[in-house]
């Protein structure tokens, strides 16, 4: 498996594309346009501000995962 991943990374670097674009259809990778705008805005913020936003996102993702898993247990 690691050899396959290494080869895929080399191909992606050579073509200057992401490995996602080699694996998935464009329709699989469509992101909400508002989120895309927000993520682009975040890239212009300081590293400290980006770190805070990453922690907030991490917390929200964890909360969502816990709720999803706890609803399965019931």
Backbone as ProteinMPNN parsed JSONL, in Angstrom:
{"seq_chain_A": "XXXXXXXXXXXXXXXXXXXXXXXXXXXXXXXXXXXXXXXXXXXXXXXXXXXXXXXXXXXXXXXXXXXXXXXXXX", "coords_chain_A": {"N_chain_A": [[0.826, -1.199, 0.0], [1.922, 1.292, 0.818], [3.812, 1.727, -1.182], [2.205, 2.142, -3.414], [0.915, 4.512, -2.658], [3.099, 6.238, -2.536], [3.836, 6.276, -5.244], [1.562, 7.443, -6.339], [1.694, 9.984, -5.152], [4.019, 10.951, -6.389], [3.181, 11.11, -9.06], [1.146, 13.027, -8.796], [2.666, 15.253, -7.955], [4.277, 15.622, -10.206], [2.37, 16.277, -12.137], [1.428, 18.49, -10.947], [-0.918, 18.602, -9.377], [-3.485, 17.792, -6.951], [-3.556, 14.77, -4.984], [-6.126, 14.012, -4.496], [-7.511, 14.974, -6.735], [-6.684, 13.189, -8.616], [-7.843, 10.854, -7.798], [-10.608, 11.211, -7.223], [-13.778, 12.114, -8.758], [-14.647, 15.317, -10.147], [-17.139, 16.096, -9.19], [-17.237, 14.824, -6.766], [-15.629, 16.335, -5.185], [-16.675, 18.814, -4.743], [-17.05, 21.746, -2.946], [-18.902, 23.635, -0.608], [-19.632, 26.867, -1.697], [-19.631, 29.148, -0.065], [-18.179, 28.27, 2.157], [-15.738, 27.863, 0.901], [-15.028, 30.514, 0.234], [-14.748, 31.508, 2.822], [-12.629, 29.92, 3.831], [-10.611, 30.76, 2.096], [-10.395, 33.425, 2.91], [-9.417, 33.041, 5.468], [-6.828, 32.185, 4.975], [-5.462, 34.541, 4.637], [-5.128, 35.544, 7.123], [-3.378, 36.059, 10.271], [-0.913, 33.741, 11.607], [-1.485, 33.083, 14.236], [-4.238, 33.703, 14.439], [-5.194, 31.868, 12.568], [-4.528, 29.486, 13.869], [-6.261, 29.568, 16.058], [-8.734, 29.413, 14.753], [-8.473, 26.879, 13.602], [-8.483, 25.296, 15.918], [-11.074, 25.842, 16.84], [-12.592, 24.749, 14.725], [-11.758, 22.087, 14.909], [-12.841, 21.418, 17.418], [-15.61, 21.685, 16.897], [-15.93, 19.724, 14.937], [-15.261, 17.422, 16.384], [-17.35, 17.484, 18.285], [-19.556, 17.105, 16.603], [-18.98, 14.527, 15.621], [-19.104, 13.017, 17.991], [-21.805, 13.366, 18.652], [-22.939, 12.125, 16.44], [-22.013, 9.475, 16.719], [-23.071, 8.859, 19.245], [-25.768, 8.893, 18.735], [-26.06, 6.611, 17.284], [-25.7, 4.606, 19.124], [-27.881, 4.613, 20.753]], "CA_chain_A": [[0.0, 0.0, 0.0], [2.782, 2.469, 0.893], [4.432, 1.921, -2.499], [1.167, 2.713, -4.272], [0.717, 5.896, -2.234], [4.282, 6.969, -2.97], [3.745, 6.468, -6.693], [0.484, 8.402, -6.572], [2.218, 11.297, -4.785], [4.962, 11.372, -7.438], [2.373, 11.494, -10.226], [0.477, 14.282, -8.469], [3.676, 16.313, -7.977], [4.688, 15.828, -11.595], [1.27, 16.949, -12.828], [1.089, 19.676, -10.144], [-2.314, 18.499, -8.953], [-3.614, 17.069, -5.685], [-3.87, 13.348, -5.14], [-7.59, 13.935, -4.545], [-7.989, 15.176, -8.099], [-6.381, 11.972, -9.371], [-8.66, 9.747, -7.304], [-12.04, 11.499, -7.197], [-14.398, 12.933, -9.794], [-14.844, 16.7, -9.723], [-18.39, 16.203, -8.433], [-16.974, 14.323, -5.418], [-14.808, 17.295, -4.468], [-17.33, 20.119, -4.709], [-17.214, 22.28, -1.602], [-19.817, 24.755, -0.478], [-18.939, 28.079, -2.146], [-19.456, 30.049, 1.067], [-17.047, 27.749, 2.927], [-14.532, 28.129, 0.117], [-14.708, 31.929, 0.441], [-14.284, 31.679, 4.198], [-11.3, 29.323, 3.939], [-9.692, 31.661, 1.402], [-10.187, 34.588, 3.78], [-8.599, 32.596, 6.598], [-5.426, 32.092, 4.553], [-4.871, 35.876, 4.732], [-5.035, 35.92, 8.538], [-2.108, 35.726, 10.929], [-0.791, 32.344, 12.03], [-2.19, 32.958, 15.519], [-5.672, 33.653, 14.142], [-5.448, 30.584, 11.906], [-4.456, 28.437, 14.893], [-7.51, 29.638, 16.825], [-9.808, 28.906, 13.888], [-8.279, 25.431, 13.489], [-8.948, 24.694, 17.176], [-12.538, 25.927, 16.846], [-13.098, 23.747, 13.781], [-11.499, 20.772, 15.495], [-13.834, 21.214, 18.472], [-16.929, 21.475, 16.287], [-15.914, 18.418, 14.262], [-15.342, 16.403, 17.446], [-18.71, 17.523, 18.819], [-20.426, 16.488, 15.608], [-18.69, 13.09, 15.591], [-19.631, 12.438, 19.23], [-23.264, 13.317, 18.512], [-23.266, 11.107, 15.429], [-21.777, 8.154, 17.287], [-23.969, 8.604, 20.36], [-27.098, 8.61, 18.195], [-26.038, 5.211, 16.808], [-25.698, 3.726, 20.28], [-29.224, 4.609, 21.365]], "C_chain_A": [[0.866, 1.256, 0.0], [3.449, 2.755, -0.445], [3.448, 2.591, -3.441], [0.957, 4.181, -3.944], [1.895, 6.753, -2.68], [4.26, 7.254, -4.459], [2.68, 7.501, -7.039], [0.947, 9.821, -6.246], [3.177, 11.825, -5.854], [4.213, 11.841, -8.683], [1.721, 12.847, -9.987], [1.469, 15.451, -8.502], [4.098, 16.638, -9.401], [3.63, 16.616, -12.353], [0.85, 18.244, -12.135], [-0.403, 19.739, -9.823], [-2.34, 17.791, -7.597], [-3.879, 15.593, -5.961], [-5.38, 13.138, -5.189], [-8.094, 14.052, -5.973], [-7.673, 13.977, -8.991], [-7.332, 10.831, -9.019], [-10.156, 9.985, -7.497], [-12.495, 12.256, -8.434], [-14.563, 14.34, -9.252], [-16.095, 16.846, -8.862], [-18.216, 15.701, -6.997], [-16.28, 15.363, -4.553], [-15.439, 18.674, -4.343], [-17.541, 20.543, -3.257], [-18.188, 23.447, -1.661], [-19.07, 26.052, -0.81], [-18.709, 29.066, -1.015], [-18.285, 29.587, 1.935], [-15.736, 28.013, 2.202], [-14.094, 29.578, 0.295], [-14.14, 32.155, 1.834], [-12.881, 31.103, 4.387], [-10.258, 30.18, 3.231], [-9.394, 32.895, 2.242], [-9.275, 34.234, 4.948], [-7.125, 32.529, 6.214], [-4.718, 33.44, 4.616], [-4.708, 36.348, 6.169], [-3.672, 35.521, 9.097], [-2.103, 34.248, 11.34], [-1.525, 32.109, 13.348], [-3.697, 32.846, 15.302], [-6.039, 32.336, 13.466], [-5.432, 29.44, 12.908], [-5.731, 28.404, 15.722], [-8.651, 29.046, 16.019], [-9.698, 27.394, 13.736], [-8.773, 24.725, 14.748], [-10.466, 24.727, 17.268], [-13.145, 24.879, 15.921], [-12.923, 22.338, 14.337], [-12.529, 20.442, 16.567], [-15.217, 20.934, 17.91], [-17.009, 20.116, 15.589], [-16.016, 17.303, 15.287], [-16.745, 16.328, 18.019], [-19.677, 16.819, 17.875], [-20.236, 14.97, 15.558], [-19.253, 12.395, 16.828], [-21.149, 12.313, 19.141], [-23.685, 12.238, 17.518], [-23.113, 9.706, 16.01], [-22.737, 7.845, 18.439], [-25.377, 8.329, 19.868], [-27.178, 7.179, 17.663], [-26.177, 4.219, 17.948], [-27.091, 3.585, 20.863], [-30.122, 3.597, 20.779]], "O_chain_A": [[0.578, 2.196, -0.741], [3.632, 3.918, -0.804], [3.813, 3.504, -4.182], [0.834, 5.007, -4.848], [1.704, 7.874, -3.151], [4.623, 8.348, -4.891], [2.875, 8.332, -7.925], [0.631, 10.758, -6.978], [3.149, 13.011, -6.184], [4.572, 12.853, -9.286], [1.737, 13.714, -10.86], [1.147, 16.52, -9.019], [4.257, 17.806, -9.755], [3.956, 17.519, -13.124], [0.03, 19.001, -12.654], [-1.052, 20.773, -9.975], [-1.325, 17.253, -7.154], [-4.362, 15.221, -7.03], [-5.863, 12.209, -5.836], [-8.996, 13.321, -6.381], [-8.328, 13.776, -10.014], [-7.594, 9.953, -9.841], [-10.888, 9.075, -7.886], [-11.708, 12.948, -9.079], [-14.615, 14.539, -8.038], [-16.109, 17.631, -7.913], [-18.963, 16.106, -6.106], [-16.333, 15.286, -3.326], [-14.787, 19.609, -3.878], [-18.123, 19.814, -2.453], [-18.268, 24.154, -2.666], [-17.996, 26.306, -0.263], [-17.69, 29.756, -1.002], [-17.491, 30.407, 2.397], [-14.734, 28.351, 2.832], [-12.907, 29.843, 0.487], [-13.174, 32.898, 2.01], [-12.037, 31.726, 5.031], [-9.135, 30.313, 3.717], [-8.255, 33.359, 2.278], [-8.451, 35.048, 5.363], [-6.26, 32.791, 7.049], [-3.488, 33.482, 4.647], [-4.2, 37.444, 6.404], [-2.923, 34.758, 8.486], [-3.149, 33.602, 11.41], [-2.12, 31.05, 13.548], [-4.355, 31.999, 15.906], [-7.083, 31.755, 13.762], [-6.242, 28.519, 12.806], [-6.229, 27.327, 16.052], [-9.446, 28.266, 16.542], [-10.713, 26.697, 13.739], [-9.409, 23.675, 14.661], [-11.085, 23.762, 17.717], [-14.101, 24.199, 16.292], [-13.825, 21.505, 14.246], [-13.035, 19.321, 16.624], [-15.918, 20.045, 18.392], [-18.037, 19.442, 15.646], [-16.766, 16.346, 15.094], [-17.278, 15.236, 18.22], [-20.515, 16.028, 18.309], [-21.208, 14.219, 15.466], [-19.816, 11.305, 16.726], [-21.715, 11.284, 19.507], [-24.668, 11.528, 17.734], [-23.978, 8.851, 15.819], [-23.17, 6.703, 18.595], [-26.118, 7.597, 20.524], [-28.265, 6.603, 17.603], [-26.706, 3.123, 17.766], [-27.434, 2.537, 21.411], [-31.275, 3.481, 21.194]]}, "name": "protein", "num_of_chains": 1, "seq": "XXXXXXXXXXXXXXXXXXXXXXXXXXXXXXXXXXXXXXXXXXXXXXXXXXXXXXXXXXXXXXXXXXXXXXXXXX"}
